[in-house]
Amino acid sequence: MSAEGLQITGLELEINGKEIIQGIDISLQPGKITGLAGESGSGKSMTGLAILGLLPEGSRTKGQIQFAGKNLLKNSEKEQNKLRGNKIAMVFQDPTASLHPMLTIGRQLTDHLRAHTGIGKKAALEKAVETLRLVQVPDPKTAIKKYPHQFSGGQLQRVAIAIAIICEPEILIADEPTTALDVTVQAGVLRLLKQLAEKLSLAVLLVTHDLGVMSSLAETIYVMRQGQIVESGPRYEVLRRPQHAYTRALVEALPNHEPFLAGAVAATATEVITVKQLSAGERGN
């Protein structure tokens, strides 16, 4: 594990002449979850793609993304390919879009692992079963023979997380990983991310518009608006005493947000989900 994690300094991004990210600084630390919050179009997902070097054509970047002693923005495509899915991995919002519907889960896990490590088929299968067990997919020896459509939404997201971590990356980018899940399943996935960060010393960047999710996981929160970081700090400080009007608006947009501003910030995923469920009940949903 890289002792320094990953450091973004002065990152700027233009796409076809349009300014998308304007000189942001973000620090990711091993074993810690860092939250990046903001509305759609704020630049938060583009930040994750910039780390991976997956920006669209017409992109121009400045600044530094320091990882393992190198500025990733200076990497060649070949160098980035060695990092993607290996040292730096990503979990996307919709696992049905990121998994191949015609390949078994075992095939997708082992192909990915073997491409990066070159280990044999038998060892790769054993590692696949072990990783599915780690992310708490039931009966992993049977699961590796199944196809994506045979899993529930929550299980499928766990499979996507397994694929992301099977090569034992140092950095994990989770881009809205629970948006498509109901609140009960969401709680389980959030707990899993927290456990994996601690157990594997993963530096996790959690990208979401939902500050309620942040309250249960992120130790540090960065709030992004129109390509800029408008506020950052420890989660309790940001959620209890937001200094920027935009941050306060995001907190107030939460269902039953009063406990946050009163200082009762949720400490666990279970607590934040309960707040959401209560609010949904009040609306009659």
Buried (B, 14 or more C-beta within 10 A) or exposed (E): BBEBBBBBBEBBBBBEEEBBBBBBBBBBBBBBBBBBBBBEEBBBBBBBBBBBBEBEEEBEBEBBBBBBEEEBBEBEEEEBBEBBBBBBBBBBBBBBEBBEEEEBBBBBBBBBBBEBBEEEEEEBBEBBBEBBBBBBBEEBEEBBEBBBEEBEBBBBBBBBBBBBBBBBBBBBBBBBBBEBBEBEBBBBBBBBBBEBBEEBBBBBBBBBBBBBBBBBBBBBBBBBBBBBBBBBBEBBBBBBEBEBEBBBEBBEEBEBBEBBBEEBBBEBBEBBBBBBBEBEEEEEE
